């Protein structure tokens, strides 16, 4: 029995977020789904945009004197 595509997309969302941050393992199951799913490819692009903006989201801080 195969998993419905929408369910499969939902199931790999945490993996996509980790992949965008360079923290996901090279699991062949989500990689195969990603290669064939335009929606998950768009989601990954969006996650990468957010990941790229993260360093600019924190307020500037002066280093501690030590």
C-alpha positions, -999 to 999 in steps of 0.1 A, spaced: 0 0 0 15 33 -10 13 66 9 -9 93 -6 12 121 -22 -3 149 1 4 127 32 39 120 19 45 158 14 33 164 50 55 136 63 87 150 48 82 187 58 105 184 89 131 167 67 128 195 41 133 221 68 164 203 81 177 198 45 174 235 38 196 241 69 221 214 58 212 192 87 192 164 71 206 129 64 207 117 28 176 95 32 167 81 -2 129 81 5 124 118 9 151 125 -18 131 104 -43 99 122 -33 116 156 -36 129 148 -71 93 140 -83 72 165 -64 70 201 -76 52 213 -44 80 199 -22 106 215 -45 88 249 -40 86 243 -2 124 236 -1 131 268 -20 110 287 5 128 270 34 161 280 19 150 316 16 140 317 52 173 299 62 193 325 43 175 353 61 179 339 97 213 356 103 197 389 97 168 384 120 188 387 153 195 421 168 231 432 167 249 427 200 282 440 212 306 413 222 312 407 259 343 426 272 360 393 281 
